[in-house]
């Protein structure tokens, strides 16, 4: 399960992420996403869930950015990581509420699962 910063910023109930972690999912993100996390609650959540940082190849990120100029570098890193993991045979899900990122993920990653977290803190799979 890949975590995007928007999912962390807008979550109101840390229980949802803890539940995902306790269900046996491997929780990962990129250093670009981790560096975006500045508020105390989100940093504490990252520490609590012991998230793994995996950085995809910068050339892959740049290629995704060329084809999707509206994506931030951090969002492109999520797409690159999801693509890398999916092509390695790993079932991939992404926790986000970013519509542009969701569209890019669906273009690049076959059978992607997206879990959105609304401001009330309820998870919803799309």
N, CA, C and O of each residue as an XYZ file, in Angstrom:
504
protein
N       0.849     -1.161      0.000
C       0.000      0.000      0.000
C       0.901      1.232      0.000
O       1.722      1.409      0.900
N       0.744      2.071     -1.002
C       1.541      3.290     -1.130
C       0.740      4.463     -0.577
O      -0.429      4.641     -0.918
N       1.375      5.257      0.276
C       0.702      6.409      0.860
C       1.163      7.690      0.186
O       2.361      7.942      0.061
N       0.206      8.493     -0.244
C       0.459      9.820     -0.783
C       0.293     10.825      0.348
O      -0.435     10.575      1.308
N       0.962     11.947      0.234
C       0.883     12.954      1.300
C      -0.529     13.491      1.482
O      -0.921     13.803      2.606
N      -1.303     13.606      0.410
C      -2.656     14.154      0.551
C      -3.513     13.270      1.447
O      -4.338     13.776      2.208
N      -3.329     11.973      1.366
C      -4.053     11.076      2.247
C      -3.666     11.300      3.702
O      -4.516     11.258      4.591
N      -2.382     11.539      3.940
C      -1.910     11.794      5.303
C      -2.366     13.152      5.814
O      -2.766     13.275      6.971
N      -2.311     14.176      4.960
C      -2.682     15.524      5.392
C      -4.150     15.621      5.782
O      -4.496     16.321      6.733
N      -5.012     14.921      5.053
C      -6.445     15.080      5.243
C      -7.080     14.037      6.139
O      -8.275     14.114      6.424
N      -6.321     13.085      6.577
C      -6.901     12.060      7.425
C      -7.292     12.657      8.776
O      -6.533     13.438      9.349
N      -8.442     12.307      9.275
C      -8.909     12.791     10.567
C      -8.852     11.688     11.619
O      -8.978     11.948     12.816
N      -8.658     10.449     11.156
C      -8.673      9.326     12.070
C      -7.503      8.404     11.732
O      -7.559      7.651     10.760
N      -6.444      8.467     12.540
C      -5.250      7.651     12.302
C      -5.561      6.163     12.373
O      -4.773      5.341     11.905
N      -6.694      5.814     12.950
C      -7.092      4.420     13.064
C      -7.164      3.749     11.696
O      -6.822      2.573     11.576
N      -7.596      4.461     10.676
C      -7.731      3.881      9.334
C      -6.383      3.394      8.826
O      -6.274      2.263      8.352
N      -5.352      4.234      8.919
C      -4.027      3.839      8.455
C      -3.480      2.717      9.332
O      -2.873      1.775      8.823
N      -3.686      2.809     10.632
C      -3.238      1.744     11.528
C      -3.909      0.424     11.172
O      -3.286     -0.637     11.220
N      -5.184      0.505     10.816
C      -5.933     -0.680     10.421
C      -5.328     -1.309      9.167
O      -5.213     -2.531      9.076
N      -4.944     -0.476      8.205
C      -4.306     -0.960      6.981
C      -2.989     -1.651      7.334
O      -2.697     -2.737      6.831
N      -2.201     -1.021      8.195
C      -0.917     -1.595      8.602
C      -1.124     -2.914      9.345
O      -0.404     -3.882      9.100
N      -2.093     -2.958     10.243
C      -2.348     -4.166     11.024
C      -2.931     -5.297     10.187
O      -2.880     -6.458     10.595
N      -3.481     -4.974      9.026
C      -4.036     -5.998      8.143
C      -2.932     -6.726      7.375
O      -3.208     -7.639      6.597
N      -1.697     -6.321      7.594
C      -0.576     -7.015      6.965
C      -0.068     -6.371      5.690
O       0.799     -6.931      5.019
N      -0.588     -5.212      5.348
C      -0.102     -4.535      4.152
C       1.269     -3.916      4.416
O       1.543     -3.423      5.510
N       2.100     -3.950      3.424
C       3.391     -3.261      3.469
C       3.103     -1.799      3.129
O       2.536     -1.514      2.074
N       3.482     -0.877      4.002
C       3.212      0.541      3.790
C       4.479      1.221      3.295
O       5.523      1.173      3.945
N       4.369      1.855      2.134
C       5.526      2.507      1.517
C       5.156      3.882      0.987
O       3.982      4.183      0.771
N       6.159      4.703      0.784
C       6.025      5.983      0.098
C       7.388      6.333     -0.464
O       8.332      5.551     -0.348
N       7.496      7.501     -1.068
C       8.781      7.951     -1.597
C       9.337      9.058     -0.699
O       8.608      9.640      0.104
N      10.619      9.340     -0.842
C      11.209     10.407     -0.027
C      10.623     11.767     -0.403
O      10.545     12.658      0.443
N      10.209     11.938     -1.668
C       9.577     13.204     -2.064
C       8.274     13.424     -1.297
O       7.958     14.552     -0.920
N       7.527     12.358     -1.070
C       6.288     12.453     -0.293
C       6.619     12.684      1.175
O       6.036     13.564      1.808
N       7.539     11.913      1.719
C       7.912     12.063      3.132
C       8.400     13.474      3.422
O       8.126     14.017      4.492
N       9.120     14.074      2.478
C       9.621     15.439      2.664
C       8.511     16.486      2.634
O       8.700     17.591      3.142
N       7.354     16.162      2.048
C       6.222     17.089      2.024
C       5.511     17.138      3.371
O       4.819     18.111      3.671
N       5.674     16.114      4.171
C       4.973     16.017      5.443
C       5.666     16.913      6.463
O       6.789     16.637      6.883
N       4.991     17.978      6.852
C       5.570     18.969      7.762
C       4.781     19.122      9.062
O       5.352     19.482     10.091
N       3.460     18.849      9.024
C       2.665     19.065     10.231
C       2.906     17.940     11.242
O       3.199     16.802     10.874
N       2.777     18.284     12.502
C       3.129     17.378     13.603
C       2.304     16.091     13.571
O       2.844     15.004     13.777
N       1.004     16.206     13.315
C       0.141     15.027     13.333
C       0.539     14.033     12.238
O       0.602     12.829     12.489
N       0.805     14.527     11.036
C       1.179     13.635      9.940
C       2.557     13.024     10.164
O       2.767     11.851      9.855
N       3.505     13.805     10.698
C       4.828     13.253     11.007
C       4.712     12.159     12.063
O       5.365     11.120     11.961
N       3.888     12.391     13.066
C       3.691     11.389     14.111
C       3.083     10.119     13.526
O       3.444      9.010     13.922
N       2.154     10.287     12.579
C       1.534      9.137     11.938
C       2.574      8.338     11.157
O       2.577      7.108     11.206
N       3.462      9.034     10.434
C       4.523      8.342      9.689
C       5.404      7.536     10.636
O       5.778      6.405     10.329
N       5.732      8.113     11.778
C       6.548      7.405     12.769
C       5.789      6.213     13.348
O       6.356      5.137     13.540
N       4.515      6.414     13.620
C       3.686      5.376     14.229
C       3.577      4.141     13.337
O       3.663      3.014     13.825
N       3.390      4.345     12.048
C       3.168      3.208     11.152
C       4.461      2.659     10.564
O       4.439      1.669      9.833
N       5.587      3.293     10.877
C       6.874      2.782     10.433
C       6.920      2.576      8.913
O       7.247      1.488      8.438
N       6.599      3.598      8.179
C       6.498      3.517      6.725
C       7.872      3.324      6.081
O       8.866      3.894      6.531
N       7.912      2.522      5.036
C       9.142      2.244      4.294
C       9.271      3.251      3.151
O       8.301      3.522      2.445
N      10.469      3.800      2.974
C      10.722      4.748      1.886
C      11.403      4.016      0.738
O      12.457      3.407      0.918
N      10.792      4.080     -0.446
C      11.369      3.504     -1.656
C      11.339      4.583     -2.733
O      10.288      5.147     -3.034
N      12.504      4.860     -3.307
C      12.566      5.876     -4.358
C      12.745      5.225     -5.724
O      13.724      4.515     -5.954
N      11.797      5.466     -6.634
C      11.932      4.933     -7.986
C      13.011      5.703     -8.752
O      13.481      6.752     -8.312
N      13.380      5.166     -9.882
C      14.399      5.770    -10.735
C      13.982      7.188    -11.140
O      12.865      7.386    -11.618
N      14.862      8.171    -10.956
C      14.526      9.556    -11.336
C      14.173      9.704    -12.814
O      13.374     10.572    -13.168
N      14.750      8.878    -13.680
C      14.418      8.952    -15.116
C      12.965      8.558    -15.356
O      12.302      9.113    -16.232
N      12.473      7.599    -14.577
C      11.064      7.187    -14.696
C      10.155      8.320    -14.238
O       9.137      8.600    -14.871
N      10.523      8.970    -13.139
C       9.750     10.107    -12.640
C       9.707     11.211    -13.694
O       8.646     11.775    -13.962
N      10.861     11.518    -14.293
C      10.924     12.566    -15.328
C      10.080     12.208    -16.539
O       9.420     13.075    -17.111
N      10.092     10.948    -16.936
C       9.287     10.500    -18.077
C       7.795     10.677    -17.795
O       7.040     11.120    -18.661
N       7.384     10.332    -16.594
C       5.976     10.502    -16.209
C       5.612     11.980    -16.192
O       4.527     12.358    -16.633
N       6.509     12.814    -15.689
C       6.271     14.267    -15.665
C       6.145     14.835    -17.076
O       5.320     15.717    -17.314
N       6.950     14.342    -18.011
C       6.874     14.823    -19.393
C       5.500     14.553    -19.995
O       4.965     15.378    -20.735
N       4.938     13.401    -19.676
C       3.629     13.024    -20.207
C       2.469     13.572    -19.382
O       1.321     13.542    -19.826
N       2.764     14.072    -18.184
C       1.738     14.604    -17.273
C       2.283     15.853    -16.591
O       2.557     15.826    -15.392
N       2.444     16.947    -17.331
C       3.105     18.130    -16.769
C       2.394     18.757    -15.570
O       3.009     19.525    -14.831
N       1.127     18.452    -15.364
C       0.420     19.018    -14.215
C       0.730     18.285    -12.907
O       0.439     18.795    -11.825
N       1.319     17.095    -13.005
C       1.670     16.347    -11.796
C       2.890     16.973    -11.134
O       3.820     17.410    -11.811
N       2.878     17.011     -9.819
C       4.066     17.444     -9.080
C       5.111     16.332     -9.157
O       4.797     15.197     -9.515
N       6.343     16.666     -8.822
C       7.396     15.646     -8.778
C       7.018     14.547     -7.785
O       7.220     13.362     -8.054
N       6.473     14.946     -6.644
C       6.090     13.971     -5.623
C       5.007     13.024     -6.141
O       5.089     11.814     -5.933
N       3.992     13.571     -6.814
C       2.933     12.722     -7.364
C       3.476     11.806     -8.458
O       3.091     10.640     -8.543
N       4.366     12.330     -9.292
C       4.985     11.499    -10.328
C       5.792     10.372     -9.691
O       5.874      9.275    -10.244
N       6.392     10.641     -8.521
C       7.155      9.585     -7.842
C       6.228      8.476     -7.355
O       6.615      7.308     -7.338
N       5.008      8.832     -6.958
C       4.028      7.825     -6.541
C       3.620      6.957     -7.729
O       3.530      5.735     -7.606
N       3.374      7.588     -8.877
C       3.016      6.837    -10.083
C       4.164      5.912    -10.476
O       3.940      4.747    -10.807
N       5.394      6.426    -10.441
C       6.562      5.618    -10.800
C       6.720      4.440     -9.840
O       7.002      3.323    -10.274
N       6.544      4.677     -8.554
C       6.665      3.603     -7.563
C       5.565      2.556     -7.762
O       5.834      1.356     -7.722
N       4.351      3.004     -7.972
C       3.239      2.065     -8.192
C       3.484      1.226     -9.443
O       3.238      0.019     -9.442
N       3.965      1.857    -10.499
C       4.266      1.139    -11.739
C       5.382      0.119    -11.526
O       5.287     -1.020    -11.984
N       6.436      0.534    -10.831
C       7.557     -0.355    -10.540
C       7.106     -1.577     -9.740
O       7.465     -2.711    -10.059
N       6.322     -1.328     -8.705
C       5.860     -2.438     -7.867
C       4.914     -3.361     -8.635
O       4.994     -4.583     -8.506
N       4.018     -2.776     -9.434
C       3.062     -3.586    -10.193
C       3.770     -4.460    -11.225
O       3.399     -5.620    -11.412
N       4.785     -3.914    -11.897
C       5.506     -4.712    -12.891
C       6.379     -5.777    -12.237
O       6.847     -6.696    -12.909
N       6.600     -5.656    -10.927
C       7.339     -6.675    -10.177
C       6.411     -7.766     -9.668
O       6.847     -8.693     -8.985
N       5.132     -7.655    -10.002
C       4.166     -8.666     -9.598
C       3.512     -8.420     -8.253
O       2.838     -9.302     -7.721
N       3.702     -7.236     -7.695
C       3.123     -6.887     -6.405
C       1.747     -6.266     -6.623
O       1.585     -5.404     -7.486
N       0.754     -6.701     -5.842
C      -0.559     -6.056     -5.893
C      -0.422     -4.692     -5.233
O       0.042     -4.590     -4.097
N      -0.827     -3.641     -5.947
C      -0.574     -2.273     -5.499
C      -1.871     -1.536     -5.210
O      -2.839     -1.617     -5.967
N      -1.864     -0.817     -4.096
C      -2.934      0.105     -3.759
C      -2.310      1.430     -3.360
O      -1.188      1.463     -2.856
N      -3.022      2.509     -3.580
C      -2.527      3.845     -3.236
C      -3.585      4.554     -2.397
O      -4.767      4.563     -2.741
N      -3.137      5.152     -1.282
C      -4.018      5.943     -0.427
C      -3.798      7.403     -0.785
O      -2.711      7.943     -0.579
N      -4.834      8.043     -1.325
C      -4.736      9.444     -1.752
C      -6.126     10.039     -1.859
O      -7.124      9.319     -1.842
N      -6.186     11.366     -1.971
C      -7.441     12.025     -2.316
C      -7.214     12.983     -3.483
O      -8.047     13.850     -3.747
N      -6.102     12.831     -4.174
C      -5.688     13.705     -5.274
C      -6.221     13.171     -6.601
O      -5.765     12.137     -7.089
N      -7.180     13.875     -7.178
C      -7.851     13.430     -8.402
C      -6.876     13.317     -9.581
O      -6.953     12.363    -10.355
N      -5.972     14.269     -9.722
C      -4.991     14.217    -10.810
C      -4.082     13.003    -10.686
O      -3.754     12.355    -11.679
N      -3.683     12.707     -9.470
C      -2.841     11.532     -9.219
C      -3.612     10.253     -9.530
O      -3.065      9.326    -10.126
N      -4.865     10.202     -9.133
C      -5.689      9.018     -9.402
C      -5.793      8.783    -10.906
O      -5.668      7.647    -11.364
N      -6.018      9.837    -11.672
C      -6.109      9.696    -13.134
C      -4.802      9.159    -13.713
O      -4.815      8.257    -14.550
N      -3.679      9.713    -13.268
C      -2.369      9.263    -13.768
C      -2.119      7.805    -13.384
O      -1.615      7.029    -14.196
N      -2.461      7.435    -12.168
C      -2.278      6.047    -11.735
C      -3.071      5.095    -12.617
O      -2.575      4.037    -13.005
N      -4.288      5.469    -12.926
C      -5.124      4.592    -13.755
C      -4.599      4.481    -15.184
O      -4.838      3.475    -15.852
N      -3.887      5.500    -15.658
C      -3.276      5.437    -16.991
C      -2.044      4.538    -17.003
O      -1.808      3.825    -17.979
N      -1.270      4.564    -15.946
C       0.023      3.883    -15.929
C       0.032      2.519    -15.268
O       0.895      1.698    -15.577
N      -0.903      2.252    -14.364
C      -0.835      1.025    -13.572
C      -2.115      0.220    -13.757
O      -3.203      0.660    -13.386
N      -1.963     -0.963    -14.335
C      -3.106     -1.832    -14.575
C      -3.636     -2.354    -13.245
O      -2.858     -2.711    -12.360
N      -4.948     -2.400    -13.105
C      -5.623     -2.951    -11.917
C      -5.216     -2.262    -10.616
O      -5.133     -2.913     -9.574
N      -4.963     -0.966    -10.664
C      -4.583     -0.218     -9.457
C      -5.781     -0.094     -8.524
O      -6.908      0.109     -8.974
N      -5.535     -0.215     -7.242
C      -6.569      0.023     -6.236
C      -6.270      1.372     -5.606
O      -5.134      1.646     -5.218
N      -7.278      2.205     -5.507
C      -7.118      3.519     -4.898
C      -8.040      3.598     -3.694
O      -9.235      3.316     -3.788
N      -7.472      3.984     -2.566
C      -8.261      4.189     -1.359
C      -8.240      5.676     -1.065
O      -7.183      6.258     -0.821
N      -9.411      6.283     -1.090
C      -9.487      7.707     -0.788
C      -9.911      7.877      0.658
O     -10.693      7.093      1.195
N      -9.382      8.910      1.268
C      -9.734      9.221      2.646
C     -10.312     10.622      2.647
O      -9.613     11.594      2.363
N     -11.593     10.720      2.967
C     -12.213     12.040      2.970
C     -11.921     12.755      4.287
O     -11.324     12.179      5.197
N     -12.340     13.994      4.379
C     -12.022     14.807      5.550
C     -12.672     14.301      6.830
O     -12.254     14.700      7.917
N     -13.673     13.444      6.741
C     -14.280     12.873      7.941
C     -13.528     11.641      8.402
O     -13.783     11.115      9.485
N     -12.577     11.170      7.553
C     -11.731     10.068      7.977
C     -12.237      8.676      7.625
O     -11.725      7.689      8.153
N     -13.219      8.575      6.755
C     -13.687      7.263      6.348
C     -12.998      6.864      5.065
O     -12.937      7.651      4.121
N     -12.483      5.662      5.019
C     -11.806      5.172      3.810
C     -12.812      4.647      2.814
O     -13.847      4.097      3.191
N     -12.509      4.816      1.551
C     -13.393      4.325      0.501
C     -12.513      3.829     -0.632
O     -11.633      4.551     -1.101
N     -12.744      2.602     -1.071
C     -11.956      2.055     -2.161
C     -12.651      2.341     -3.482
O     -13.868      2.204     -3.608
N     -11.845      2.744     -4.469
C     -12.387      3.013     -5.808
C     -11.832      2.008     -6.776
O     -12.157      2.050     -7.962
